């Protein structure tokens, strides 16, 4: 046993010297992946998890727990590291189409494809919900199916894309999905033990395999296996029973019971053999105890096993050629076993045959002793046979020599040498005892019986001539599935045709040769010499009447049939059935069309062991044994079907009948006298075969050559015509493509135009929506401006009302103060001197207050004027910036100017109201709104008229403001004149201190002056009780001469003050009425047009 450690190795040799596995273990090499540890001297082992062999069986891939993917080539003795994935491997499989690609399923639920030559990642396929447990590749290599616990997915390996997913699998659960070899069929096994067979092309369910009866224990299938021919299906699970189904008959064939130690089957896989045609019988069964057992599913016999308690196997894979087994052990290593070494003891040749002499008195005793001799393991030769005690030599029984076959441990390498003492008589005795030769040594015995010369040089010269023209297209007439078998058949037939020209013209030669080609496809020399021997011995006189059937041979068959079964012959004559219908089909195919493989081999064991005429007796025996069925047939179609298909015939009875016919046929009807005895092929060179009408064959050869030449000429003409047609078709396709392209371009152009029109329509709609949006924004802006203006005017009105209320309160307070001063006037007169001084100081304070109020008023007017100028400048700048939006901006500016004009008007009115404190309480005038009712774009003229009206209204307001301002100036002038007159009067009153009346009058006048606010008012002369006196006083003040007043009494002065108070109260009530009337006559406020 050799070992290999791949630690820190990316490539190298698997073994240093060629391994020689022992028959007991069969171990070729043990592969491990160990690592060193810093904390332990022993280190640890990286466990291998999965293995998979390539399609050729020469190499296998392995993946370990760290995601390292290795490829081991057992033929080239090399290994290499493909890739380090870093994720544990869960399944492996090679692609069948591209031999250098391997599919790797990882624990991260992904499926990857790597190139084993370039070590590159080809594809990364994702989409699984759980880890992949198994991978099965279609025979064509195009598709692969992966299965996990819950889902099965079909992948296209040409595009590396997911094609289909098995629906419904999530609820039941999947155990395994696999493709059947060499077919488009897929088998699925679910966790409820249901088995479905699907068509991989249409993905439709073809049928369901029968589930075991419910009264039995559930098998709980876990694994499936099928041989290369795909005819059987074996399933195993949580029991020691294996269920074997026939996929052709769709039924359960039988159940195999494993040893009692087996409680669970973990994995199943067939061992393929190059000589079994895909119908493998050896199955590898891995159970829960880690032992891999190989059993024969037909004989239900265990052949050998590997593994055990010390070497537990977790999983395994078998090469496609059946030579190697790669087993993943429980310790993480990979053990590679040699199947031929393990099965060596079952492939040994038979031991030397030992002769024993038996004396028998009856045939039954002979058979019993023969069976006993054959069943024993005798290694010695018996002594002199005992002579029977007979009374006379005539009645004494004949002594028969029987040969007993004993098996020893001899080497099978001497297969080509004949054992000493082996001859045809001894072989015939074995054949008579068993009815057939041992299956494992049948080919060896046949070669010995036919004495094949094995002329390698002569056969090579025939093969070197190449394929014969008659068999160039044999694949069209005989579509054999196996290309290897087809090539062997073609090579063998070509060699026969080169050996003799007649075989190139015989149309039934492939049917005659195919059974031997299939048996000896791995040794073509033996196959050729076997067929050539049959043609020269058992096909004597077949070609003398070519191309007609051999009427002489068929006549011999008729003679034998007439002699032994006249009734059947008469039935054939009555049904117009000739020997060409019942004998010639059997001879053409050498009975292979009507017998199974085992039956055919058994029949030819006897044919090869007898005279060449025995073949004719076997044909007649087959007909006689089937006489009951043939007597029931009356139509030719029934006879043709019978002799071209397999029937329920006992081959043992046929052979016994053939021997009976051979012994009971008289000499005149026995074909043995007309056929030559067996003559083997000559050594060195093959004999000449010219027993046929040469002129016919030559004529047919010439005709074939002429036909071949004509066919070649026809093919050349057809090729030329095909090329011209292809050129014409190509030109036509180019023209059609050109016109189609033009149509497509026109359609594309029309489509582009439609698209452009649609885009233009969308653009126009978008512009309309944008214009509407802009219009809405402008209208909203106007509304906001109008709302701000109205809010500002409402705020101003509120302030003015508050100011007027404050003035009213001041008037009431001063009226109360005047009453108090009137009431205390008498008291104040007593302290006249102090009051005069106080009046002087108060007069000075009033003068200073008046001056301060006048200066504050001037500053306020200047600030308002500056603010108005700033607003006008801002409006002018905004107007210059918005030149493009002339219509809306001009409207806004006009409204703002109108609002400014109205503000000025309101300010003037308020100033007038403040100045005329005694004539009105509240004055508020507003201009009538001018409604702008139509759209700017639709009615430009009306907007212009509205703007002109706004300008005219603004001019009118300006005119009104100018008139009001002139009136205010006049009132101010009158107030100034009244102030001068008051000052003159006060100066005159201060100078006059002679009388009390004058003092009281001056004091009361001063109180009246203090109570009147500093605003424009009526002339003071209108407020005095006597106009004549006022005029006189004014004239005296203007002239500067003093006037002496009379001395009124105190009662008269009190009456005068009361009268004046009543007049002032009446005047205030009159002014309030007038102000209320003006408010009722006020026009409605101006509002911009907000409707379009």
Secondary structure, DSSP 8 states (H G I E B T S, - for coil): -EEEE-TT-SEEES-SS-----TTT-EEEEEE-EEEETTEEEEEE--EEEEEE-TTSSEEEEEETT-EEEEEETTTTEEEEEEE-SS-EEEEEE-SSSTTEEEEEETTS-EEEEETTT--EEEEE---SS---EEEE-TTSSEEEEE-SS-EEEEETTTTEEEEE-TTHHHH-EEEEEE-TTSSEEEEEETTS-EEEEETTT--EEEEE----TTS----EEEEE--TT--EEEEEESSSEEEEEETTTTEEEEEEE--TT---EEEEEE---TTTTT---EEEEEETTS-EEEEETTTTEEEEEE--SSS-EEEEEE-TTSSEEEEEETTS-EEEEEHHHHTGGGS-----EEEEEE--SSHHHHHHHHHHHHHS---S---S------SSTTTS---EEEEEE------TT-TTS--TT--HHHHHHHHHHHSS--GGGHHHHHHHHHT----HHHHHHHHHT---GGGTTHHHHS--S-HHHHHHHHHHHHHHHHH-GGGGT-TTHHHHHHHHHHHTTT-HHHHHHHHHHHHHHTTTTSSTTTTS--HHHHHHHHHHHHHH-HHHHHHHHHTT--HHHHTHHHHHTTTTTTS-HHHHHHHHHHHHTS-TTHHHHHHHHHHHHTHHHHHT--SHHHHHHHTTS-----HHHHHHHHHHHHHHS-TTT-GGGTS-------SSS------S-HHHHHHHHHHHHHHHHHHHHHHHHHHHHHHHHHHHHHHHHHHHHHHHHHHHHHHHHHHHHHHHHHHHHHHHHHHHHHHHHHHHHHHHHHHHHHHHHHHHHHHHHHHHHHHHHHHHHHHHHHHHHHHHHHHTHHHHHHTHHHHHHHHHHHHHHHHHHHHHHHHHHHHHHHHHHHHHHHHHHHHHHHHHHTSSSHHHHHHHHHHHHHHHHHHHHHHHHHHHHHHTTTT-S------------S-TTT-HHHHHHHHHHHHHHHHHHHHHHHHHHHHHHHHHHHHHHHHHHHHHHHHHHHH--S-HHHHHHHHHHHHHHHHS-SS----HHHHSS-HHHHHHHHHHHHHT---------HHHHHHHHHHHHHHHHHHHHHHHHHHHHHHHT-----------
